[in-house]
């Protein structure tokens, strides 16, 4: 581009070439194709157009030079046309180009056009470059190009100065060096008119992803991306377009680059200085969605203030997990401000907090202990999510079955429909806990119907601890025996799955038993039986408990 500066040029381009010889060589080469010859079309076939130019042989020109963009012929037999010979090859299109250059030279000579033009490098030749301007080819000598030799410049655009127009050979010479010299002198003059800190009007000339190119009274200027907006790093094409005139503050004069460094954000008050006065946590505000990411969306609160909404704050609906399921770019929504961090220039918002909480609606329809139908929507390590009506509720593994070895994953699959009881509705934590085992009779209830205190029971060791052992009974109830009730043994004397007989000492929410009291209880039972039998055989009220003991001892 024409902004490539002198500091980027290769000094080898500054060699003291014999410009006169180089220019003469180019002009001789161009001279072969500069003479316009008039002729008449005498014949047209599928491949060529034949032109009578008053020579022994007719000029034969490829038919493609006479076709338009729709592949239609632009000339016919008997038409008068102009041609030129280039390297002894006749051409119709080159003649048209020479005529166009002739007209352009007249305009330059009469000062009807500016001698500073923007060209595109068409190709590189030994002595320089052929450049294109409005379908015309001009010559730029290597010594006047000020371009690096080891870089490919084909297709690049540069501003140049027209330094010579040959009206006889219809040849135009241009120079990038002359243009840069002019620009340097202009910069020296113009830069004296502005001071660092001045606020100037600047016209945007080009935009990239990270910078803004501008013109300040003929001075090339630039705004870097971090000086565009108080929003931070921003793509300038999202807020500006070429041709816009904006206010900018002069930060620096880069004489070596002949460029002014500007700032647009420093012409405006920083809104983050008063952000806490503008926005408070809990405020409901309108904001426009400007971009989406997998993890959330960015919204514009004002031209200078953006906010962020995490995907978890977009909706109460947990089944959908993409921002596009809830919002559209360029659409405006109500958001609740959740957090304001002035130091980090960061505002976090929520869309779902502006909507009725599903759990609040749920609480209006259901109560704790209600029995409801639910559908399994997800199985997790801790349990399962079950949908009751419109709300996802939690069924913990501990409330899925009385069998503690069973988990939700063992008992159900996604899509199953089950009956459950509402155990808890916690609006502060936005969760509802369900209970499935509450609809089943507990093993303990059945156990209590079958056993009473001091009954004998058999079970297998489920696990051992330092303080005792746990037995697993056929009814599925855990029975605890402490070390004191194992005496003279301890828990270390028992193995897993070993069968143990004990006497029940407590039946409540928890069940306890004793091995130590087992023999004692058996003796009591025998004595009680003895008393019953004696009383039935001897109708006397004088038979006592000690009499029963003595009688039992005599039998021994």
N, C-alpha and C positions, 0 to 999 in steps of 0.2 A: 504494500500500500504506500501512498505518498508520505505516510507518517514514519516510514523507515528513515532513520536520521543519519547524519554524517558520521556519528560515532560508531555506527554499525558497518560502515563501508570498509572494504579491503584496501589497504594502502597501495596494494599492487595496481589498483585501478588508476592510481595517480602517476603512473609512469609517463615520462615525457615522450609520448608517441608523436610521430610526425603526422599531425592531424591533417595537414594538407594532402599528403600522399594517400592517407586512408580514405579521405573524402573523395579524392579524384578516382580512386579505384572503385568506390561504390557508384559514383556517378557514371563511370564508363559502363559499369554493369547495368545500371538502370537505363542508360541511353539506348541500349539495344531494344528496349520495349517501350520507348516513349514516343515514337513517330506514329501519328495517327494516319491510317491509309483508308481512303474511301473505296467502297466496292458495292457490287450488286449481287444479290443471291440469284444463282442461275439454276440450282438443283438442290433437292432435299431427298435423301433416302433414309433408311432405318437407322443408320449409324452416323452420318455426317451431313453437314450443310456446306455446299460448294459456293464459293464467292469469287466473282470476277473482279480482280483488282488491277487489271491492265498489264498483267505479267504473262509470261509464256504459259505458266501453269496456274490453274485456279487454286485459290486457298481452300484447303479442306479442314473444316473445324468440327470438333465433336458436337453431336446434336444436343448433348446435355447442357451446353452453354446457352441454348436457345429455348429451354423449357422453364416454366414457372413452377411454383410449389405444388401445383396440381398436375404436373407432368404434361401440361399443354404447351404447344409451340407458340412462341411470342412473335415469330417472324414468318414470312412466306416468300415464295419465289417472286422476284422482281423488286423486293424491298431494298432500298438503299441503306447500307449500314457502314459503321466505322469499325476497323480492326487494327490490331498492332501485331508485330512479330516480336516474340520474346524467345531468344535463343533459336531463331529460325522457325519457331512454331507459331502459327497464326492464332489469335485469340480475340473473341468478341467481348467477353466479360472484362478482360484487362483494359480494353479500350474504353469501356464504360467507366472503369475506375479512374483512368487517367483524365477523362473529361470531368469527373467529379472533383479530382484534385485540382484541376485547372480552375474550376469555379471557386473552390475553397481558397486557393492562392490569391485570387482576385479580392476575396473578402478580407483576407489577412492584410494584403497590400493597402486596401482602402480603410483599414482599421474598423471593419464591420464586425469582426469577431475578436475575442480576447486571445492574446498569444500565449496565455497559460491554459493548458488543456490537460485532461486526464486520459491516459492511454493504457492499453493492455498489451503486455509483452506477448508477441505472436510466436517468434522463434529467435534463436541465437545463431549468428553467423560469425565468421572469423573476425571481422572488424567491428562487430557491435551487435545490436539487436534490431529486429524488425518489429515495430509496434503498430497497433491497430487503433484507429480513431474513426468512428462512424463509418465502418467498412472501407476506410482508406488506410494504406500501409505507408508508414513513415520510417525513416532511418534514425537510430540513436547510436552514435559512435561509442565504443567501449569506454574511452577516456572521459566521456561526458555522462556516462550512465551512473557512476558512483554506486555500483552494485558489487556484491561479493562474487568472485569468480567461481567459488566452489559451491554455490547455491543455485538451485533450479528456480528461475524466475518466470518460467512460462506460465501465463495466465494471471500473473500479478498485475495489480493496477498501481500506476504512479502518476503524479503530476509532473509535467515537463513544460519547458518553454520552447516555442518555435523560434529557432535562431537563423534559419535560412530557407527561402523559397526560390527554387530554380524554375523560372517561367519558361525556359526553353526545353528543359528535360522533364518538367512537371515532377520535380523531386523536392521533398520537404525534409529538413534536418531538424531534430529536436534534441534538447539537452536537459537532463535532470539536474546536472550540476548547476546550470544557470538558474533553474527554478529554486534550488536550495539556497543559492547565494542571495536571491531576491528575498526569500522567506526569512533568511537570517537577518538581513538588513531591516526588513519590516518589523521583525520581532523586537530588535533593539529599539526601534522608534516607538512601537506600540506599547511595549512593556513598561516604558517610562510613564505611561498614562495611568497605570494601575499600581496600587500599593498592597502589600500583604495585609490582610484584614478587611480590604474593600469588599463590599457586596456588589456584584455585577450581574447584568443580564447576559445569559449564555444561551446560545441556540444549539440544540442537540443535533449532531451530525451523524453519529453512528452509535449503535448499541451492541454490546456483547453480553455474555452471561455474567461478567464480573465488573465491567467498567462502562462508563458513559463518555463518549467523545463529544466535545463541544467546540464552538467557535465564539470567542470573545473579541469582537471588533477586529476580526482577521487573525487572532492569535489561537493556535491550536491549544486546546485545554482538555483536561481529563478529570473525571471524578472516579475514585476507586470505590469498590463495592461497600467497604466499611464506612464510607462517608456519604452514602446515598440517603440512608434513612435511619431514624432512631430505632427501627424494628431490628436492626442488626444486618447481617449478611443477607442480601436480597437480590434477586434477579431484576436488573433495572428495566428489562423489557416488559415486566408486569405492571409498572407504574408510569413509564414514559414511552413516547414514540418519537421517531426522527422528525425534526421540525419544531418540536416543543421549545418554547422559550421559558427558562426557569431562572430563579434567583440562586446565586452561588457565591460562596465566600472564598476569597483568594487565600490559600494556605501557603503556597510556595511558588517561586519562580525558578524553573529549571532551565537555566540558560543553555546548557549543553544540549538539551533536547528541544529547546525553543518551545517550551510548553509551560502552561500554567497548571498547577495542581489546585483543584477546587474542592469545595464541600457544599453539598446542598442541605445536609441535615443541620449544619451549624447556623443556618439562617433561620431555623425554627427553634422554638422553646422545646426542651426535652420533656415530653409528657410524663416520663417516669419520675421526674423530680416531684411531681404532685400526684402521683398515682394513687396514694392512699387517701387523698381527698376525693378523687374521681370514682374509685371503686372500693367497695368494702365486702368482706366475706359475707355471703348470704344474699347479696344484691341479685336481682333478676335483670339481665341485660339482653339486648338483641345483638347478634353477631352474625357475620357472613362466613360461610365455609369457604376457605380459599385453597385447601389442599387436603388430601387423604394419605395416610400411611397405614400399614398393617396394624400398627399399635395405637392408632388414634387419628384425630383430625386437628388441623390448625384453623383458627377462625380469626377474622379481623374485627376488632372492636371499634377501631377508628383507622384513619389512614396511617397512623404512626404506632398503633398498639395492636399486637396480635396476642392471642391466647391459645392454650392447648387443652384438648379434651381427650383423656385416655379412653381407650375402647371400652373399658369397664364402666365408664361413666356415660355411655351413650344410651343404654337401655336396661330395663330390669329384666328383659328377655335374655336368658342365658343360652337359648338354643341357637341363636344366630351370633356369629363372631366376626363379621366383616363390617367396617364402617359404612359401606355402600348399602347395607341392609337397612340403615336408619336415616341417613342424610344424603344430600346431593351437593356437589360443588356449586358455588355461586348462590345457593339458597340461604335464606336468613331464618334463624330460629331463636327461641328464647333459651338462655342458659343461666345457670346459677353459679355465682362465683364461689369457689371452694377454697382458694388460696391465692394470696397476693405476696410476691417476693420482690420488693423494690430493688434490692441489691443485685439480684440475678435477672432483673427485667423479665419476670416470669409471672404469668397469671394462669391458674388452672381452673377449669370450669367443668360443669356437669350438665348434660342434657336430661338425664333420667330424673334428676332431683327436681325438675320443673313439672314432672308428671306424678300422678297419684301412685303411691307405693302399692304394689300388688298385695303386700302383707296387710296394709290398712284395709284394703277392699276385702281381703280374705277374712279378716277378723269380724267384719260386719256380717259375714255369711255363715261362719263356723265358730264353734266353741270347743274348748278343751273337753275331752271325753266323747266327742261326737265320733260315731263310727261311719266311715266314708269309703267309697270306692276309689282306688288309685291305680295308676298305670306306671309300670317301671320304665324309666327313660334313660337311666345310666347306672352301671354297677361300678363302685369304687372300692378301694382297699378298706375304707372305714365303714362301708355299708352300701347304700343305694339312694339315688334320687328317684322319688315317685311323684308324679304329677297328680295333684288333687285339684280338679276343676282347671284353673288357669295357672296355678302356682306350683313350682318345683319344691318339694318338701324332702326332708332328710329322714331316712330310716336307718339308724345305726345298727351295726351287727349285733350289739348287745340286746337290741329290742326286736330282733327278727325271729328268735326262737329260744325256747327254754333250754335247748341243748347247746351248751356253751361251745361245743366243738364245731357247731355249724355257723357259717357266715351267709350273708345275703347271696353271695356268688354261688353258694351250694344249694340255695333254696329257690332261686328265681332267675329269670332271664329278661333282657330288655324286651318290652312289648307285653309282658304278662300283666294281667289285671288281678289285683288282690284287694281284700278288705283289710282296713287298718283302723286304728283308733288314734285320734289326735291327742298326743301326750303333752305338747307345749307349743304355745304361740308367743314368740319373743320378738316384739316389734322393734326393740332397740337394736337387735342384731339381725333383723330381717330374715328370720328363719323360723320354720315350723318343724317340730320333731314329731315323728309318727311312731306308733308302737303296734307291732303285729302279734307279738306273743301274748299281749294282754287279752286277745280274743280267744286264747287257748287256755284250758285249765292247767295250772302250773303243776309240775311234779311234786312240789311241796304240799299243795292242797290234797293231792291224792295220797301222799305219804302220811299226812296228819289224820286222814280218814282210816288208814290201815293200822297205824301204830299209836301207842301212847307211852308216856314216861315209864321207864324201867322194863319196857319190852326188850327182848333180845333181837339182835339184828346181825346179819352177815353181809360183808362187802369186801371189795378188793381195793388194795392201796392204789389210789390215783396219783398222789405225789407226796413227798416228804419235805419237812422243813425243820429248822433247828428247834422249833418250839412244839412240834407234833406231827401228826399225819392226817391226811384227808382220805376218807373212804368213798368209793363210788358204789352206790347201792343199785340194785336192779331197777328201782323206780326212778333212777336218774337224779337223786338228791345227794349232795355232798355232805358227809358227816365228818365232823372234826373231833379228833382225840388228842388232847394235850399230852405232853411228856409226863405230867403228874399222874395222868390217868392211864399211862402205859406201864407205870412202875411194876416190877423192877426193870423193865426194859425201857429203851428210849427210841426215838424215831430212827436212829442210826441202825437199829436192829431189824428194820423192816425193808423189804424190797418192793419195787413197783409190781402191781398185779397180785401180790401175796394176799391170800384170803385171811380175813380177820373177823372174829366174832366179838361182839361187845354188847353192853347194855346201854340203852338210850337214857341220858340224864337230863337233856333239855330239848324240847321241840317248840321252836318259835320261828322267827324269820330265819334263824340259823339253827342247825341241829348239831348237838354235841353228844358224845358217848364216852364210855369208860370200859377199859379192859380190866383195870384193877378192881372195879366193883362188880365184875361179872360173876365171880364165884360167890361173893357175898349175896348178890341178888338171887342167885340160884338157890342158895341155902334158905333165904327168906321165903322164896316161893315154895320150897319143899315144906318148911315149917307151917306156912299158911295152909298148905294142902292137908298137912297132918291135923291141924286144928279143925279144919272143916270136917274131915272124916271122923275124928274122935267125937266132936260135938253131935254129929249125926248118929253115932253109935251109942254114946252115953249122954243121956239127957241131963246134963249137970252144968251148973253155972260156975263151978269151982275150978274147972280146968283152965290153967293159965298158959301164957306164952312160955314161961320157964319150964312148965310141965312138958310142953311140946318139945322143948330143946332137950330135956333130960331123956324123954322117950326116944328122941332121934339118936342121942348119944348111946343109949342102951342097945339100940339096934346095931350100932357099929361094933 
